[in-house]
Amino acid sequence: MTESGLFAEQWPQPGSLRNVPTTRLPWRFDTAAALAEVNALPEALWRTHFNEGRHDGGWQALALRYAPAAAMDVVPLEAPPSAYVDAPALDQAPTLRAMLHAMALPWKSVRLMRLLPGCEIKEHVDAGLNAARGEARLHVPLQTGERVFFHVDGERVPLREGECWYIDVSRPHRVRNRGSLARIHLVADAAVDARLAEAFAQGDRGDPLPGASDPWDDFLRFRDFVGTDADCAARLSAIADPAEFIDASVRLGTAAGFHFDSSDVESAMKAGRRAWMEQWVL
């Protein structure tokens, strides 16, 4: 059965969305006018993302819809759409408002998310936030490029400007911007309704991104290399400290011609721990 068939036949049972990490939805947008509006917004409206332990300082957010009861306007609450109101910035962005209106979903938190060049969002999860539990986080890239690497569950998501994607952010995900421009996304949370279910039924996996080498792919090649190089394997297996192990992996990888980041090693280590723990869950 195709994913589309699964959605169409099983909706509205929540389990029909449980195994869908990412989906490109049918909406498409011309982003030029929207990006011009974003660039015209006052810089003072941007806030450093509150999840400070999971980024290196270059992840920023700007509220377009927010919950007045929240501690900050860029912090989503577990609350129904009626608890959210439009932020003043949305009045300065009629194209963005029209995009939200075109999708016509029960919107909750709506933010602009900016990741500066050379910066990284480290792997993390947003526990419980997925369509199977009734809330979907949608991404519309307004400015991105081939050297922006967005991974969910170790798979790169081929996000392109103007496309609309569902991302199951309850799964491990991370982003690196190795390009020369800021990556800017419209990130909107919606309660799952029949209209969104219909969009899921028309969803697909997107088109693979050509060009730039993915650092995660280089790490996987290095991991295979370690399995065939006894000296390298021995040097790494002798290291007990996780931070030292990560540093040594990057250093040895670079010397062997593999170009990846410490976050790749960290993600692989976390995935290994998850796999070990999940084998005991019945």
C-alpha positions in Angstrom: 0.0 0.0 0.0 1.3 3.5 -0.8 1.6 6.1 1.9 -1.2 8.1 0.2 -3.5 5.1 0.2 -2.7 4.5 3.9 -3.7 8.1 4.7 -6.9 8.0 2.6 -8.1 4.7 4.0 -7.2 4.9 7.7 -7.9 8.6 8.5 -8.9 9.8 11.0 -7.2 7.1 13.1 -4.1 8.7 14.7 -2.0 5.6 14.0 -2.2 6.3 10.3 0.4 9.1 10.7 2.7 7.3 13.2 5.3 6.1 10.8 5.6 9.3 8.6 8.7 11.3 9.5 8.4 13.8 6.7 6.0 14.5 3.8 5.9 17.1 1.1 2.4 18.5 1.0 0.7 19.8 -2.2 0.8 23.5 -1.4 3.4 25.6 -3.4 4.2 29.3 -3.0 6.1 32.0 -4.8 8.4 33.2 -2.0 10.0 36.3 -3.5 7.3 38.7 -2.1 7.2 36.9 1.3 11.0 37.1 1.7 11.0 40.8 0.9 8.4 41.2 3.7 10.5 39.2 6.1 13.6 41.3 5.3 11.7 44.5 5.9 10.6 43.4 9.4 12.5 45.2 12.2 15.5 43.3 13.4 14.5 43.9 17.0 11.6 41.4 16.5 14.0 38.5 16.1 14.8 36.6 19.3 17.5 34.0 19.9 15.8 30.7 20.1 14.9 29.7 23.7 16.3 26.2 23.3 19.8 27.6 23.9 21.4 24.3 24.8 20.7 22.9 21.3 22.2 25.5 19.0 25.4 27.6 18.7 23.8 31.0 18.9 22.7 31.4 15.3 19.1 30.1 15.6 16.5 32.9 15.7 12.7 33.1 15.8 10.1 35.8 15.1 6.5 35.4 16.2 3.6 35.7 13.7 1.0 34.0 15.8 1.5 33.5 19.5 -0.2 32.5 22.8 -0.5 35.6 25.1 -0.2 33.3 28.1 3.2 32.1 27.0 6.4 33.3 28.7 7.7 34.6 25.3 5.9 35.2 22.1 8.0 32.6 20.3 7.3 29.8 22.8 4.4 27.5 21.8 2.0 26.3 24.4 0.0 23.0 24.6 -3.2 24.8 23.9 -6.0 24.9 21.3 -5.9 27.3 18.3 -8.3 29.6 20.1 -5.6 30.3 22.6 -3.4 31.9 19.9 -3.7 35.4 18.3 -2.0 37.2 15.4 1.2 39.0 16.3 1.6 42.6 15.1 4.3 41.5 12.7 1.8 39.6 10.7 0.1 42.9 9.8 3.3 43.9 8.1 3.5 40.7 6.1 0.4 40.4 3.9 2.0 37.8 1.6 2.7 35.5 4.6 -0.9 36.1 5.9 -2.2 35.1 2.4 -0.1 31.9 2.5 -1.6 30.9 5.8 -5.1 31.8 4.5 -4.6 29.7 1.4 -3.8 26.6 3.5 -6.8 27.4 5.7 -5.8 25.3 8.7 -6.5 25.7 12.4 -3.3 27.6 13.2 -1.6 27.6 16.5 2.0 28.9 16.9 3.3 30.5 13.6 6.9 31.7 13.5 9.7 32.7 11.2 12.8 30.7 11.9 16.2 31.9 10.8 19.5 30.0 10.9 22.5 32.2 10.2 25.3 31.1 7.8 27.8 28.7 9.4 25.5 27.9 12.3 23.9 24.7 13.5 20.8 23.5 15.3 21.9 20.4 17.2 20.0 17.2 17.3 16.9 17.4 19.5 13.3 16.3 19.8 10.1 18.1 20.4 8.4 15.5 22.5 4.8 14.6 21.5 4.6 17.1 18.7 3.5 15.1 15.7 0.4 14.6 13.5 -0.4 11.2 15.1 -1.1 13.1 18.3 -3.2 15.7 16.6 -0.7 18.6 15.9 1.5 19.0 12.8 4.5 21.3 12.3 4.7 22.6 8.8 7.8 24.2 7.2 7.8 26.5 4.1 11.3 27.4 3.2 11.5 31.1 2.1 15.3 31.1 1.7 17.5 28.0 1.6 20.0 26.3 -0.5 21.8 23.1 -1.4 24.3 23.6 1.5 21.6 23.6 4.1 21.4 20.1 5.6 18.1 19.2 7.5 18.1 15.7 8.9 15.3 13.8 10.5 16.1 10.3 11.8 19.4 10.4 10.0 17.8 11.1 6.6 18.2 14.4 4.7 15.0 16.2 3.9 15.1 17.7 0.4 13.5 21.1 1.3 13.2 23.6 -1.5 12.0 27.2 -1.5 8.2 27.5 -1.8 7.4 23.9 -0.9 5.4 23.0 2.2 6.6 20.1 4.3 5.3 18.3 7.3 8.1 17.4 9.8 7.6 15.0 12.6 9.7 16.9 15.1 9.1 14.4 17.9 11.8 12.4 16.0 15.5 13.3 16.3 16.2 16.2 13.9 18.9 18.8 13.3 20.0 21.4 10.8 23.3 22.8 9.5 23.6 25.9 7.4 26.8 25.6 5.4 25.7 28.2 2.8 26.4 31.9 2.6 22.9 33.1 3.3 20.6 32.8 6.3 18.1 29.9 6.1 14.6 31.3 6.7 11.5 29.2 7.1 7.9 29.9 7.8 7.2 27.3 10.6 3.5 26.9 11.4 1.8 24.5 13.9 -1.7 23.4 13.0 -4.3 21.2 14.7 -4.9 18.2 12.4 -8.2 18.4 10.7 -9.9 16.9 7.6 -8.3 19.5 5.2 -4.8 18.6 6.5 -5.6 14.9 6.3 -6.5 15.5 2.6 -3.2 17.2 2.0 -1.4 14.3 3.7 -3.1 11.9 1.3 -1.6 13.9 -1.6 1.9 14.1 -0.1 5.1 12.7 -1.4 8.8 12.4 -0.4 10.0 15.3 -2.5 12.8 15.4 -5.1 16.4 14.6 -4.1 18.7 17.5 -3.8 21.7 17.5 -6.2 25.1 19.0 -5.6 26.6 19.6 -2.2 28.0 16.6 -0.4 26.1 15.8 2.8 28.5 15.7 5.8 26.4 12.8 7.3 27.1 10.7 4.2 30.8 11.4 4.7 30.5 10.2 8.3 28.8 7.0 7.2 31.6 6.3 4.8 34.1 7.0 7.6 32.2 4.5 9.9 32.6 1.9 7.2 36.3 2.8 6.8 36.8 2.3 10.5 35.4 -1.2 10.2 38.2 -2.1 7.7 41.1 -0.2 9.3 42.3 -2.0 12.4 44.6 0.8 13.6 41.9 3.4 13.4 39.4 1.1 15.1 41.8 0.3 17.9 42.6 4.0 18.6 38.9 4.8 18.8 37.9 1.8 20.9 40.6 2.7 23.5 38.8 6.1 24.2 36.2 6.0 27.1 35.4 9.7 27.3 32.5 10.7 24.9 33.8 14.2 24.2 37.3 12.9 23.5 35.9 10.1 21.3 34.0 12.7 19.2 37.0 14.9 18.8 39.2 11.9 17.8 36.6 10.7 15.3 36.5 14.1 13.6 40.3 14.4 13.6 40.9 10.8 12.2 38.1 11.3 9.7 39.6 14.5 8.4 43.1 12.8 8.1 41.5 10.0 6.1 39.7 12.4 3.7 36.2 12.4 5.3 34.7 15.7 6.1 32.0 15.7 8.8 31.2 17.5 12.0 31.2 16.5 15.7 27.4 16.7 15.6 27.4 13.7 13.2 29.3 11.6 15.6 27.1 12.8 18.5 23.9 11.8 16.5 25.3 8.4 15.7 26.1 7.8 19.3 22.6 8.8 20.4 21.1 6.6 17.7 23.1 3.7 19.1 21.9 4.3 22.6 18.3 4.5 21.4 18.6 1.3 19.5 20.1 -0.4 22.5 17.3 0.8 24.8 14.5 0.1 22.3 15.4 -3.6 22.2 14.1 -3.9 25.7 10.8 -2.2 25.0 8.1 -4.7 24.3 
